[in-house]
């Protein structure tokens, strides 16, 4: 039997695994993506061009990718995890030298047929390598200082490379997802409390140093903090995104202005309305009802992942599912907090809804891993 015969489910017996796919999860992903198609169609003024049509093609491609990944045994993915992680690091380094720039950042590799954003792949690569690490490590050692250092390095190296692009939002998302894997693996809560205390102390020091001889940030950086806390200080400059976003969110009311009736988005008051700020289009056109419906769909996706994690007795598979669920949660939580003014604008897209190729394909690949872990979990 060849190597691929062991891992690829091509025989009639293997095709029976289609019945073990988590179909509710597939339907939920399709429902969320459909909301994205609807919003992109609306933003374009009732046209599939230039966004909705491309997004549908990407969705179809992502769906095929998810099923391909799902039918390959989870142990195969575990065996090549180090190569995936190293590949993601090399792509992040390549961005620094040959990456294409846009919106004041250098985050993409132009491959001709697609503009690849390596930081998207890095998020899942970190989840995979940490799940593999804790699957290999004796559970007795997980909280010992020596064995905590390596997962920290595995997390912070890609986060630092992403921050250099600069992409603060994705860097924070990588760190948060890595922290969740460490928590699920059983790392002592005291490490997390110490990290929280250190962050709180650093933030406090930054504010206390403002206007003193030992000021930690430049004056323009403090002005950015001021603008985040009160966008009205610079409504036509740094606070423009959030000010217009809040107007759009508020104008939707309870049930919205109606499909394709959003004035803020249709009249181009909201910047990046088809990518990072697409949530405002949904809020303006469908109001509280529409945004709540999307949030329920997101919550159900995370819930099905958590259920799949809890019933999975394979340590690598369970940690991998938990990490993907956490990454997906941080995706939409950060984006929604950003457009509502609760978090700084850091450039995190709304998963499966915002226009974009790399993010959608990587997410479908990640959910393919979830399905693979679910299909091939130990039974009996």
Secondary structure, 3 states (H helix, E strand, C coil): CCHHHHHECCCHHHHHHHHHCCHHHHHHHHHHHHHHHHHHHHHCCCCCCCCHHHHHHHHHHHHHHHHHHHHECHHHHHHCHHHHHHHHHHHHHHHHHHCEEECCEEEEEECCCCEECHHHHHHHHHHHHHHHHHHHCCHHHCCCHHHHHHHHHHHHHHHHHHHCCCCHHHHHHHHHHHHHHHHHHCCCHHHHHHHHHHHHHHHHHHHHCCCCCCCCCCHHHHHHHHHHHCHHHHCCCCCHHHHHHHHHHHHCCCCCCCCCCCHHHHCCCCCCCCCCCHHHHHHHHHHHHHHHHHHHHHHHHHHHHHHHHHCCCCHHHHHHHHHHHHHHHHHHHHHHHHHCCCCCCCCCCCCCCCCCHHHHHHHHHHHHHHHHHHHCCCCC
